[in-house]
Amino acid sequence: MDHPNYDGLVWFVDEVLPLIERALRWETRLTVAGYIAPHVTLARFQDHPRVTLRGPAADFRPLYNTHRVAIAPARFAAGIPYKVHEAAAMGLPTVATGLLSRQLGWPDGEGLSAAEATDPAGFARRVIALYQDSQHWTRQRDLALAHVAADLDPGRFAAQVAALAGRARPEVEARVVLTPAPGHLNTSPPAEIPLAGADETSKFLSIT
């Protein structure tokens, strides 16, 4: 199956999750949530003892608030990895592939933990580090929030669109404010992002 999210999920479950389980043992839990395209089946994961399939959700804030690490294991993709922006805006640090790190322009260790898809052990180490080291977790969360505020500023976005269109455009008024729910570790201030269309791909939330 050539869907990038499905490919990334298979790679993560087969190559990375066993390495995480060796370190975290019974604490290891991967939650898969979000839209599932009609031609995609997750049947191969439904009996996995460390995987929970949640499917679509009207509100992802409870999931963000009850998980400690988000993962973005895409090995091929195009466009802006919006799921990483969303997790960051909700105050949840992400471990992603080097591909997504380069697409975002967020270096490894600077608001994003990133490892190449050819390095499952490196990916696992970054998940484990975020799970176990609260100071590292907090620093990554704060840097990611700063990235979101800078990269998705509505004024900057409007100016870039106007420049591409070759004409002046008034300030964008529509905004969405993503606020981490109270409790757990996600005690960060809200981050504003431009209003965008619905995300139609699965989110992978790792390690409850």
C-alpha positions in Angstrom: 0.0 0.0 0.0 1.5 3.3 -1.1 -0.2 5.7 1.3 2.6 7.5 3.2 0.9 7.3 6.6 0.2 3.6 6.3 3.8 3.0 5.1 5.1 5.0 8.1 2.9 3.2 10.5 4.0 -0.3 9.3 7.7 0.8 9.5 7.2 2.2 13.0 5.3 -0.8 14.4 7.6 -3.4 12.8 11.0 -1.7 13.2 10.8 0.9 16.0 8.1 -0.1 18.5 9.9 -3.4 19.5 13.0 -1.3 20.4 10.9 1.1 22.5 9.2 -1.8 24.3 12.6 -3.2 25.3 13.2 0.0 27.3 9.7 0.9 28.5 8.2 -2.5 28.7 4.6 -2.5 29.8 4.4 1.4 29.6 4.7 1.2 25.8 1.4 2.0 24.0 0.8 3.4 20.5 -2.5 5.0 19.8 -3.5 5.4 16.1 -6.3 8.0 15.6 -7.8 10.0 12.8 -9.4 9.6 9.4 -8.9 6.3 7.6 -9.3 6.4 3.8 -11.7 3.8 2.4 -8.9 1.9 0.6 -6.8 1.7 3.7 -7.2 -1.2 6.2 -5.5 -1.3 9.6 -6.5 -5.0 10.2 -2.9 -6.1 10.6 -2.6 -4.0 13.8 -5.9 -4.8 15.5 -4.5 -7.7 17.5 -1.2 -6.0 18.4 -0.8 -5.9 22.2 0.8 -2.5 22.1 -1.4 -0.8 19.5 -4.8 0.9 20.1 -6.8 1.8 17.1 -9.1 4.8 17.9 -10.3 5.8 14.4 -11.8 9.2 13.7 -12.4 11.7 16.5 -14.4 14.9 16.6 -12.0 16.4 19.1 -8.4 15.3 19.4 -7.6 17.5 22.5 -8.2 14.7 25.0 -5.8 12.4 23.1 -3.1 15.1 23.0 -3.6 15.7 26.7 -3.2 12.0 27.7 -0.2 11.1 25.5 3.4 12.2 26.1 4.9 11.9 22.6 3.5 12.3 19.1 5.2 10.4 16.2 5.3 11.3 12.5 7.1 8.4 10.9 6.4 9.2 7.2 9.2 7.9 4.9 7.9 9.7 1.8 5.5 12.7 1.6 5.0 16.0 0.0 3.6 19.3 1.2 3.5 20.7 4.8 3.3 18.1 7.6 0.4 19.8 9.3 0.1 17.0 11.9 3.4 18.1 13.4 2.2 21.7 13.5 -1.0 20.6 15.3 0.8 18.5 17.9 3.2 21.3 18.6 0.4 23.8 18.9 -1.2 21.5 21.4 2.0 21.3 23.5 2.9 17.8 22.5 6.5 17.1 21.4 7.0 15.0 18.2 9.5 12.5 17.0 9.6 12.6 13.2 11.6 11.3 10.3 14.4 13.4 8.8 12.3 14.0 5.7 9.6 15.8 7.7 12.3 17.7 9.7 13.7 19.1 6.5 10.3 19.9 5.1 9.5 21.9 8.2 13.0 23.4 8.6 13.0 22.3 12.2 16.4 20.7 13.0 16.7 17.7 15.3 16.7 18.8 18.9 15.3 22.2 18.1 11.6 21.8 18.8 11.5 18.4 17.0 13.2 15.1 17.5 14.2 13.7 14.2 15.9 10.5 12.9 16.2 9.1 9.4 13.9 6.4 8.4 17.0 4.2 7.9 17.7 4.5 11.6 14.9 2.9 13.6 17.2 2.7 16.7 17.7 6.4 16.5 14.0 7.0 16.2 13.3 4.8 19.2 16.0 6.5 21.3 14.3 9.9 20.7 10.9 8.6 21.7 12.4 7.1 24.9 14.3 10.3 25.7 11.1 12.4 25.5 9.2 9.9 27.5 11.8 9.7 30.3 13.4 13.1 30.5 11.0 15.8 31.7 13.5 18.7 31.2 14.2 17.6 27.6 10.4 17.2 27.0 9.7 20.7 28.3 12.5 22.3 26.2 11.3 20.6 23.1 7.7 21.6 23.7 8.6 25.2 24.3 10.8 25.4 21.1 8.0 23.8 19.1 5.5 26.3 20.3 7.9 29.1 19.2 8.3 27.5 15.8 4.5 27.4 15.4 4.1 31.0 16.4 6.7 32.1 13.9 5.9 29.7 11.0 2.2 30.0 11.1 1.7 33.6 12.0 -1.5 34.7 10.2 0.1 38.0 9.1 3.1 36.4 7.7 0.9 33.8 6.0 -1.3 36.5 4.4 1.8 38.4 3.2 3.2 35.3 1.5 -0.1 34.5 -0.2 -0.4 38.1 -1.4 3.2 38.0 -2.7 2.5 34.8 -4.6 -0.8 36.3 -6.0 1.0 39.4 -7.0 -1.5 41.7 -5.4 -2.2 43.3 -2.0 -4.4 41.4 0.3 -6.0 42.5 3.7 -5.0 40.8 6.9 -6.4 37.3 7.3 -9.1 37.4 10.1 -10.0 33.8 10.4 -7.9 32.0 13.0 -8.0 28.8 15.0 -6.6 28.8 18.5 -5.3 25.4 19.7 -5.1 25.2 23.4 -3.7 22.3 25.4 -6.3 20.8 27.7 -5.6 21.2 31.4 -3.7 18.5 33.3 -0.9 16.0 32.4 2.3 17.7 31.0 0.9 19.9 28.3 0.7 23.1 30.4 1.7 25.5 27.5 0.0 28.7 26.4 -2.2 28.5 23.3 -0.7 28.9 19.8 -2.6 30.5 17.0 -2.5 29.0 13.5 -4.3 30.0 10.3 -7.6 28.5 9.6 -7.1 25.5 7.4 -9.1 22.6 5.9 -9.8 19.4 7.7 -6.9 17.0 8.1 -7.8 13.8 6.3 -4.9 11.6 7.4 -4.3 9.5 10.5 -2.5 10.9 13.5 -0.1 8.6 15.4 0.1 9.3 19.1 2.7 7.3 20.9 3.4 6.4 24.5 0.6 7.2 27.0 
